[in-house]
Amino acid sequence: MTAAEHWASELAAWAIPEHIRAQAPESPWAFTPAVYRPPKEPTPDTLSRVRAREALPEGGSVLDVGCGGGAAGLALVPPAGRVTGFDQSRELLDVFAEGAAALGVAYETVHGNWPEDAGRVGPADVVVSNHVVYNIPGLAGFALALGTHARSRVVVELSGEHPRAGVNDLWRHFWEVDRPTGPNADDAIAVLREIGIEPQVERSPRPAWRTMDRAARVASLRRYLCLPAERDPEIDALLDDRPSPPVEAVTLWWPGSASS
Ligand SMILES: C[S@@+](CC[C@H](N)C(=O)[O-])C[C@H]1O[C@@H](n2cnc3c(N)ncnc32)[C@H](O)[C@@H]1O
């Protein structure tokens, strides 16, 4: 099995069992906008931001793929003078646009799926994509299109382990099912190497849910767990007992190949 096939098959194992999915009041995989709203106050620089910023000319452009509310791209203003948010969710693009307008930066939003709709957007000095790749079975094509859109550098951030693995015990509690744990960041790196991308790899601690509003987190988990809102107090109580696990952020960066 190739690294790309391994990645795709590990992700496929995350499909929610049909008898549970059928009871879900809302889509379990939808992203909750409140969760992805960037903090109002500036937060300390992450390693990924440092790597993106050092490749950006003053007033340069950023393309944020899977931008959500813009946590990755908008944090690069300044020196970034123009930020394009690309996402498959119109709701999240609205959050991105709100944040960009508040910063007073030139911006554009592009609605589409990466890489299928990558042709709708031009190149940028730096292309960033944070916490998206675990949603992408076709990681090779995804990564190649990031590279062809970057004049200077691609910076991808992902968690060391699958971001949903930390709540697998809740699936056992509510539904008595065992969930998968893989793939992990090393599996993503193997896919990149297989297609000739040799990324720089840097690992750093990532503050987990500490900065996130508790109610938003509970609502997001309830949707993912296919539960109705009446179960929120139970989810909230279970979260109380849990130590916040240290979450590792993995920053991958490589040169872009766009010429203009
Ligand atoms: C976990 S959120 C991360 C958002 C943001 N980058 C951040 O770090 O806060 C993943 C985002 O990727 C988007 N997304 C997932 N797959 C995508 C695809 N193939 N093309 C475009 N956007 C995608 C989702 O809509 C969502 O906004």
The ligand as a Gaussian input file, in Angstrom:
#p B3LYP/6-31G(d) Opt

LIG

0 1
 C      -10.702000      22.510000      11.432000
 S      -11.173000      23.875000      10.432000
 C       -9.719000      24.894000      10.501000
 C       -9.986000      26.327000      10.176000
 C       -8.790000      27.275000      10.253000
 N       -7.796000      26.964000       9.240000
 C       -8.186000      27.288000      11.622000
 O       -7.034000      26.880000      11.772000
 O       -8.869000      27.722000      12.570000
 C      -11.087000      23.161000       8.797000
 C      -11.610000      24.080000       7.722000
 O      -11.272000      23.529000       6.451000
 C      -12.394000      23.644000       5.580000
 N      -12.216000      22.594000       4.570000
 C      -12.148000      21.252000       4.793000
 N      -11.913000      20.601000       3.634000
 C      -11.830000      21.552000       2.654000
 C      -11.610000      21.504000       1.248000
 N      -11.386000      20.350000       0.599000
 N      -11.596000      22.674000       0.569000
 C      -11.826000      23.850000       1.207000
 N      -12.032000      23.956000       2.534000
 C      -12.028000      22.824000       3.253000
 C      -13.594000      23.532000       6.488000
 O      -14.763000      24.101000       5.930000
 C      -13.114000      24.282000       7.721000
 O      -13.384000      25.669000       7.638000

